[in-house]
């Protein structure tokens, strides 16, 4: 069986396109696909517990992705998690009394920040702060409380 250089070239192009497709799929899955640096502004929220929230996790409002988490740090004075978010500048009408919650996408999915708009007419500005937050629900903690409560009821 004879191989021609045309066949070798076509096989090489097919393999290269497959590797390129896998690369872009990996970028989509890992949330690193946004190479474009869009015009945005920064807001901050403090949580008692940020759970498994990560840098580059999505920020959404009404189910629409409007930004990303850019930094997560610990405040040693208040013992809170400080989450900085970059919001796309086309969403510049978010009220300053907006609440932020950490949710999980699906049963075992990644965590994200959800913003629920308030009723204020004053929008959040660059470096604005969200005052009302709801921390992530930690499954282990909730399960432990449930088991402790049921054990206490069994003793009675």
N, C-alpha and C positions, 0 to 999 in steps of 0.2 A: 504494500500500500504506500503510495507516494503522497507526501505532504508538499503543498506549494506554499510559497511565502505569502500568498493572498489569504490562504486559510489560517496561517499562523497570525497574520495581522488581524483578521476578523475575530479570532478567538481572544487575542490580546485586548482588543477594543471591548469585547463583550465582558471580559473579566474586569477591566478597568471601570466600565460603566456600572457593573454590579458593586464594586468596592465604593464608588462615588455615591451610589444610591444608599448603601448601608451607612455611609458617613452622614448623609443628610438625615436619614432616619434616626440615627443616634443623637444628632443635634436637636431634633424635634422632641424626642423622648426626654432628654436631659435639660430642656428649657434653655439651651444655649444658642438657640437659632436666631435670636434677635441681634444681628450684627449691626443694624442701623441704630445710631444714637439719636433718638427722636428728641425734640424739644420738650422739656418736662420741668416740673417743679417738685420740691421735696416737702413731705409732711412727716410728722413724728407721732407715734402713739406708744403709750406705756401699758404693759400687761403684767399681771402677777405671774403668769407663766406663759411663755410663748410655745411650749410643747415642742413639736418637731418642725416648726417653721424654719425655713432656710433662706439664705440670701438667694435672690432670683425667683422666689416663690411668687405666684401671681397675686395681684390686688384686683378685686372685682367689685363692681357695684351693679346691683340688679342683674347679676349673672353675666355681665359683660366685663372682660378684662380691660382695666384702665391703667394699669401700671405694674410695677414690680417692687419687691422688697430689696433694698440696696444695702442695708446693714442691720445687724442685730447685736446689741451690746447689753452689758449688765451694769446697772447703777448701784454702786456699793452703799450709797446713803439710804436709798428707799427700798433696796432689794427687789427691784423690778427689772423686767426686760424692756429695753428701749428699742423699738422697731422703727427704722427710717424707711420711707417708701418714696419711690419716684413715680409721680403721676403724670400721664401724658397731658401736655398743656391744652389740648383741645377739650379736656374735661376740667375747665377752670371755674365751674360754677358750683362746685361741691360746697354745701353750707358748712359754716364753722361749728355747728352743733351736731355734726355727723357722728355716728357711733361706729366703732371698729370692733369686729369679732374675728376670732380665728376658727375656721371650719376645716373639715376634712372632706376632700373630694372623693366620694364613694366610701365603701366600707374600709378599705385598706389603702386609700389613695393619699396623695400628697396634701399637705396643709396649705391653706391660703388665707389671706386677709380679705374679709368682706366688709364693705362700707355701706351703712344704711344712712341715707340722707335724712337730715333733720328738717326743721321748718324755718330756719333763719334765712334772712335775705342777704346776709353778709357771707361771701364765699371765703374758703380757706385760701390763704396766700402762701407764697414760698416760705418755707421754714415754719409753717403753721403747725399747731398741735391739736390732736384729737384728744379731748378730755375724757369721754365716756368710752370705756373698752370692756370687752368680755374675753377672758382668757380661754385658751384651748382646753377642751375637756380631755383629761388624761384618763384613758380607759382603765389602767391599772388602779388608779386612785378610786374611781367610781365603783369598780368591781370589789375592791377591798372594803369600801363603806357598805356595799350591799351585803357582803358576806358577814361582816361584823354585826350589822343590824339583824340579819337572820339568825346568827348564832345567839345574840342577846335575847331574841324573841323565843328561841327554843328553850332557853334556861328558865323562862317564866312559866 
